[in-house]
Amino acid sequence: MHGQNYEEFILGVSGFLTAYYVFIAIMNAVAALYLWQSGRAKPLFRFPIVGFMVSTAHIWVIVTAIFLMLGAGATNGGASVLSLSTSTRDLIDSWMNPITYSLGTLGILSVVFVARKFFVKPIVAWSLLNLSLLFMGLSMTDMEFAAIVMKPDNVPIVAMIYLLGYFTWLGAYRAVQNDERIARGEQPLESLDNEKVLVWPDLVYTELICMIVVTAILLLWGVGLMAPLEEPASTVQTPNPSKAPWYFLGLQEMLVYYDPWMAGVVLPSLIVGGLMAIPFIDFNPKGNGYYTIAERKFAYCTFQFGFLVLWVTLIVMGTFLRGPNWNFFGFYETWDQHKVQALNNVDLSQYFWVNLLQMGRPKAPDGSSTAMTVVYIAVRESPGILLLLFYFVGGPPAMVIYNKFFRQLFLRMGFMRYMVLSNLILLMGLLPLKMVARWVVNLKYFISIPEYFLNF
Amino acid sequence: MPSLDEIIRGSQIWKSIFRHPAPVDRRNRVVVMLTNFFLHLHPVSVKKQGIALSYTWCMGGVTFFLFLVETVTGVLLMFYYRPTLEWAYNDILALRDVTSLGVLREIHRWGAHAMVITVWLHMYRVFLTGSYKPPREFNWVLGVILLLLTLLLSFTGYLLPWDQLAIWAITVGSNMARATPFLGHEGPGAALLTVDGIDMITNASDARFGLLGARFVGEETLNRFYVLHCVAIPLGAALLIAIHFWRIRKDGGISGPL
């Protein structure tokens, strides 16, 4: 791979990388200047002997210098040195699979949530941003990584990851501040500036500036990056992989675990319905009109689990990590058309009748009536049917009986609201449960009735 | 000698359009909000914190602005583009290679991606600040419908370039409709809908057929998606946007601590 082709690629990418590193350097320089000028730079430690006080502003000046050197190093094909070693990349690839990726993301987000007071500190958040940008830069010298990230339609998704990261930080930063204020008995930040101002000029000028900025970004983006246009449509040549538009890739990823009627029709409808139901099932009057986490922890965690973990994470996986035949590929792995992954998933009925009871699955005798066939199917699939009935019918009351928090919810929400809430949560929870069941015991379907296209 | 500014502002034409002096003092800054059609969506005054960018992120406004950008660039693109198998791909090719201002297509496509992202961020902000809570429940519901319409606008537009990327993305996306319970010919329950042993739901009568106008993504689909993309969905979205904005005012303006 490291032949003529690779050298041409490095030459092509080095110009971009120089600009990229210089941009990050400028970003850090601006941060240092802002901290210094506004007097917000925090003293960190005193240099021994010289007695020079090192502050956060100095740290970002040093980071600026490092990125400037990286930028200089990346010119004229020098970028090939500025990369992760092959062994590191192979190690990352060998670690990555749907399980580590999904659980890893969940784990990282959980840690960030629990230790949010630490992670929202500007110095911590800014360091993480720098590290992630450095990781991106070092990875861009890898042909496979660059090929996926630079694909024109994937550029917005890279932008989205950073925008989501920034706004999640901003929301949590303000929430943490508000939670501390409320704990001290003070009012949230949003109550401080209660003074009324005229919309002209305060709001209309903000809107005007926003419009100009957005226009400028769109123009630069449009001139700098061509919109994708592939070969003319051909109904006989199926590309591999065939992917839906990027915002539906979370749903396409769900096809691994569910049949199309669930992943493509029922679950999307439930997502829309569930979103619409939010204001009617969240009866907590607190946290209306200001950022807070402590006052609405359950709502916050549920929404973040649905949005960041189930929706965004699956989109990112579907876009960047799913290649030909929808196989999983690590960041630096070649998208090999011939990669074979053993698919030996087993239905629950198979597990129950064949593996556990050591007998054949019930099958209607040839020539039986439709009703008789249905009865046989019901018996065959009874383990899965009973399991799901137990989950959905038994789940809501069990939560009330065995969990103090849900008991309180039930008492305050009333029957209808509680049933809507608990069923939505159980449905949402079924996806990760099914993912785990697939990974751990190769479970294919709880209920498998291919005769009526009803697999669950 | 009156200055040019005074001559223009004093002229009958100017005064027929703007019926009051420039908004430089408090009185006229109030009046301008009440007498200008485009500004009258706003209240006259707002709480200072309510319009802080760190609070609103301006994402709803940016989404609306992107909707306007998409409308304007979309109308201009319609002058060039013909939604037929013969011309669709070639017209896009020409927009890229020969048409002056072909960059409109780039802006339209990137604007569409950006709009999907900003609409998510807007929803994210509204959730994080609990702004869907009473009395704004219904506006949240409208917002969810608008989110759906944004995705459908983007989805229908994805087909129009008629390249490999387009038809296969739409094929993959619309294949799901085949499995709609009862209404898709490969969906659970469809087999129950028979009359005298004849299936009512076939691949020529199911939900997917209704979406594509054919058994597979073809010329009928291109026409159907074109009309949905350029006329039907934008009209619906425009109506709902109007109600969404109107309800912000009626529900008490930008949210804030009670």
HADDOCK unambig.tbl for C-alpha pairs under 7 A between the chains (distance, minus, plus):
assign (segid A and resid 156 and name CA) (segid B and resid 113 and name CA) 6.57 0.50 0.50
assign (segid A and resid 160 and name CA) (segid B and resid 117 and name CA) 6.57 0.50 0.50
assign (segid A and resid 171 and name CA) (segid B and resid 128 and name CA) 6.87 0.50 0.50
assign (segid A and resid 190 and name CA) (segid B and resid 49 and name CA) 5.93 0.50 0.50
assign (segid A and resid 190 and name CA) (segid B and resid 256 and name CA) 6.72 0.50 0.50
assign (segid A and resid 190 and name CA) (segid B and resid 257 and name CA) 6.55 0.50 0.50
assign (segid A and resid 191 and name CA) (segid B and resid 257 and name CA) 6.14 0.50 0.50
assign (segid A and resid 193 and name CA) (segid B and resid 48 and name CA) 5.79 0.50 0.50
assign (segid A and resid 193 and name CA) (segid B and resid 49 and name CA) 5.31 0.50 0.50
assign (segid A and resid 194 and name CA) (segid B and resid 47 and name CA) 5.64 0.50 0.50
assign (segid A and resid 194 and name CA) (segid B and resid 48 and name CA) 6.33 0.50 0.50
assign (segid A and resid 194 and name CA) (segid B and resid 49 and name CA) 6.70 0.50 0.50
assign (segid A and resid 195 and name CA) (segid B and resid 47 and name CA) 5.77 0.50 0.50
assign (segid A and resid 195 and name CA) (segid B and resid 48 and name CA) 5.88 0.50 0.50
assign (segid A and resid 196 and name CA) (segid B and resid 45 and name CA) 6.18 0.50 0.50
assign (segid A and resid 196 and name CA) (segid B and resid 46 and name CA) 5.30 0.50 0.50
assign (segid A and resid 196 and name CA) (segid B and resid 47 and name CA) 4.34 0.50 0.50
assign (segid A and resid 196 and name CA) (segid B and resid 48 and name CA) 5.66 0.50 0.50
assign (segid A and resid 197 and name CA) (segid B and resid 45 and name CA) 5.35 0.50 0.50
assign (segid A and resid 197 and name CA) (segid B and resid 46 and name CA) 5.53 0.50 0.50
assign (segid A and resid 197 and name CA) (segid B and resid 47 and name CA) 6.15 0.50 0.50
assign (segid A and resid 197 and name CA) (segid B and resid 48 and name CA) 5.86 0.50 0.50
assign (segid A and resid 198 and name CA) (segid B and resid 44 and name CA) 5.97 0.50 0.50
assign (segid A and resid 198 and name CA) (segid B and resid 45 and name CA) 4.17 0.50 0.50
assign (segid A and resid 198 and name CA) (segid B and resid 46 and name CA) 6.39 0.50 0.50
assign (segid A and resid 199 and name CA) (segid B and resid 44 and name CA) 5.59 0.50 0.50
assign (segid A and resid 199 and name CA) (segid B and resid 45 and name CA) 5.02 0.50 0.50
assign (segid A and resid 199 and name CA) (segid B and resid 46 and name CA) 6.37 0.50 0.50
assign (segid A and resid 200 and name CA) (segid B and resid 29 and name CA) 5.73 0.50 0.50
assign (segid A and resid 203 and name CA) (segid B and resid 51 and name CA) 6.79 0.50 0.50
assign (segid A and resid 211 and name CA) (segid B and resid 65 and name CA) 6.89 0.50 0.50
assign (segid A and resid 218 and name CA) (segid B and resid 107 and name CA) 5.95 0.50 0.50
assign (segid A and resid 218 and name CA) (segid B and resid 111 and name CA) 6.75 0.50 0.50
assign (segid A and resid 219 and name CA) (segid B and resid 107 and name CA) 6.68 0.50 0.50
assign (segid A and resid 222 and name CA) (segid B and resid 103 and name CA) 6.22 0.50 0.50
assign (segid A and resid 222 and name CA) (segid B and resid 106 and name CA) 4.84 0.50 0.50
assign (segid A and resid 222 and name CA) (segid B and resid 107 and name CA) 5.11 0.50 0.50
assign (segid A and resid 223 and name CA) (segid B and resid 103 and name CA) 6.68 0.50 0.50
assign (segid A and resid 226 and name CA) (segid B and resid 106 and name CA) 6.37 0.50 0.50
assign (segid A and resid 227 and name CA) (segid B and resid 106 and name CA) 5.22 0.50 0.50
assign (segid A and resid 227 and name CA) (segid B and resid 109 and name CA) 6.84 0.50 0.50
assign (segid A and resid 229 and name CA) (segid B and resid 163 and name CA) 6.47 0.50 0.50
assign (segid A and resid 230 and name CA) (segid B and resid 163 and name CA) 5.49 0.50 0.50
assign (segid A and resid 230 and name CA) (segid B and resid 164 and name CA) 5.85 0.50 0.50
assign (segid A and resid 230 and name CA) (segid B and resid 165 and name CA) 6.33 0.50 0.50
assign (segid A and resid 231 and name CA) (segid B and resid 163 and name CA) 5.53 0.50 0.50
assign (segid A and resid 231 and name CA) (segid B and resid 164 and name CA) 5.77 0.50 0.50
assign (segid A and resid 232 and name CA) (segid B and resid 89 and name CA) 6.38 0.50 0.50
assign (segid A and resid 232 and name CA) (segid B and resid 162 and name CA) 6.44 0.50 0.50
assign (segid A and resid 232 and name CA) (segid B and resid 163 and name CA) 4.28 0.50 0.50
assign (segid A and resid 232 and name CA) (segid B and resid 164 and name CA) 5.85 0.50 0.50
assign (segid A and resid 233 and name CA) (segid B and resid 162 and name CA) 5.53 0.50 0.50
assign (segid A and resid 233 and name CA) (segid B and resid 163 and name CA) 4.20 0.50 0.50
assign (segid A and resid 233 and name CA) (segid B and resid 164 and name CA) 4.38 0.50 0.50
assign (segid A and resid 233 and name CA) (segid B and resid 167 and name CA) 6.33 0.50 0.50
assign (segid A and resid 234 and name CA) (segid B and resid 164 and name CA) 6.46 0.50 0.50
assign (segid A and resid 242 and name CA) (segid B and resid 168 and name CA) 6.12 0.50 0.50
assign (segid A and resid 242 and name CA) (segid B and resid 169 and name CA) 6.58 0.50 0.50
assign (segid A and resid 242 and name CA) (segid B and resid 172 and name CA) 6.87 0.50 0.50
assign (segid A and resid 243 and name CA) (segid B and resid 169 and name CA) 5.40 0.50 0.50
assign (segid A and resid 243 and name CA) (segid B and resid 172 and name CA) 6.53 0.50 0.50
assign (segid A and resid 244 and name CA) (segid B and resid 169 and name CA) 4.13 0.50 0.50
assign (segid A and resid 244 and name CA) (segid B and resid 170 and name CA) 6.48 0.50 0.50
assign (segid A and resid 244 and name CA) (segid B and resid 172 and name CA) 5.53 0.50 0.50
assign (segid A and resid 244 and name CA) (segid B and resid 173 and name CA) 5.27 0.50 0.50
assign (segid A and resid 245 and name CA) (segid B and resid 169 and name CA) 5.83 0.50 0.50
assign (segid A and resid 260 and name CA) (segid B and resid 176 and name CA) 5.29 0.50 0.50
assign (segid A and resid 260 and name CA) (segid B and resid 179 and name CA) 5.79 0.50 0.50
assign (segid A and resid 261 and name CA) (segid B and resid 176 and name CA) 6.66 0.50 0.50
assign (segid A and resid 261 and name CA) (segid B and resid 179 and name CA) 4.61 0.50 0.50
assign (segid A and resid 261 and name CA) (segid B and resid 180 and name CA) 5.35 0.50 0.50
assign (segid A and resid 261 and name CA) (segid B and resid 181 and name CA) 6.46 0.50 0.50
assign (segid A and resid 261 and name CA) (segid B and resid 187 and name CA) 6.25 0.50 0.50
assign (segid A and resid 264 and name CA) (segid B and resid 176 and name CA) 4.98 0.50 0.50
assign (segid A and resid 265 and name CA) (segid B and resid 176 and name CA) 6.79 0.50 0.50
assign (segid A and resid 265 and name CA) (segid B and resid 177 and name CA) 6.88 0.50 0.50
assign (segid A and resid 265 and name CA) (segid B and resid 180 and name CA) 5.93 0.50 0.50
assign (segid A and resid 272 and name CA) (segid B and resid 144 and name CA) 6.96 0.50 0.50
assign (segid A and resid 275 and name CA) (segid B and resid 144 and name CA) 6.89 0.50 0.50
assign (segid A and resid 276 and name CA) (segid B and resid 141 and name CA) 4.98 0.50 0.50
assign (segid A and resid 276 and name CA) (segid B and resid 144 and name CA) 6.37 0.50 0.50
assign (segid A and resid 279 and name CA) (segid B and resid 132 and name CA) 5.82 0.50 0.50
assign (segid A and resid 279 and name CA) (segid B and resid 133 and name CA) 5.66 0.50 0.50
assign (segid A and resid 279 and name CA) (segid B and resid 137 and name CA) 5.28 0.50 0.50
assign (segid A and resid 287 and name CA) (segid B and resid 129 and name CA) 6.60 0.50 0.50
assign (segid A and resid 287 and name CA) (segid B and resid 130 and name CA) 5.59 0.50 0.50
assign (segid A and resid 288 and name CA) (segid B and resid 129 and name CA) 6.28 0.50 0.50
assign (segid A and resid 288 and name CA) (segid B and resid 130 and name CA) 4.62 0.50 0.50
assign (segid A and resid 288 and name CA) (segid B and resid 131 and name CA) 5.66 0.50 0.50
assign (segid A and resid 288 and name CA) (segid B and resid 133 and name CA) 6.19 0.50 0.50
assign (segid A and resid 288 and name CA) (segid B and resid 256 and name CA) 6.97 0.50 0.50
assign (segid A and resid 288 and name CA) (segid B and resid 257 and name CA) 6.12 0.50 0.50
assign (segid A and resid 289 and name CA) (segid B and resid 129 and name CA) 5.10 0.50 0.50
assign (segid A and resid 289 and name CA) (segid B and resid 130 and name CA) 5.73 0.50 0.50
assign (segid A and resid 289 and name CA) (segid B and resid 131 and name CA) 5.37 0.50 0.50
assign (segid A and resid 289 and name CA) (segid B and resid 255 and name CA) 5.04 0.50 0.50
assign (segid A and resid 289 and name CA) (segid B and resid 256 and name CA) 3.86 0.50 0.50
assign (segid A and resid 289 and name CA) (segid B and resid 257 and name CA) 4.68 0.50 0.50
assign (segid A and resid 290 and name CA) (segid B and resid 129 and name CA) 4.73 0.50 0.50
assign (segid A and resid 290 and name CA) (segid B and resid 130 and name CA) 6.95 0.50 0.50
assign (segid A and resid 290 and name CA) (segid B and resid 256 and name CA) 6.19 0.50 0.50
assign (segid A and resid 290 and name CA) (segid B and resid 257 and name CA) 5.98 0.50 0.50
assign (segid A and resid 291 and name CA) (segid B and resid 128 and name CA) 6.00 0.50 0.50
assign (segid A and resid 291 and name CA) (segid B and resid 129 and name CA) 4.75 0.50 0.50
assign (segid A and resid 452 and name CA) (segid B and resid 188 and name CA) 5.50 0.50 0.50
assign (segid A and resid 452 and name CA) (segid B and resid 189 and name CA) 6.59 0.50 0.50
assign (segid A and resid 452 and name CA) (segid B and resid 191 and name CA) 6.94 0.50 0.50
assign (segid A and resid 453 and name CA) (segid B and resid 186 and name CA) 6.29 0.50 0.50
assign (segid A and resid 453 and name CA) (segid B and resid 187 and name CA) 5.75 0.50 0.50
assign (segid A and resid 453 and name CA) (segid B and resid 188 and name CA) 4.81 0.50 0.50
assign (segid A and resid 454 and name CA) (segid B and resid 188 and name CA) 4.99 0.50 0.50
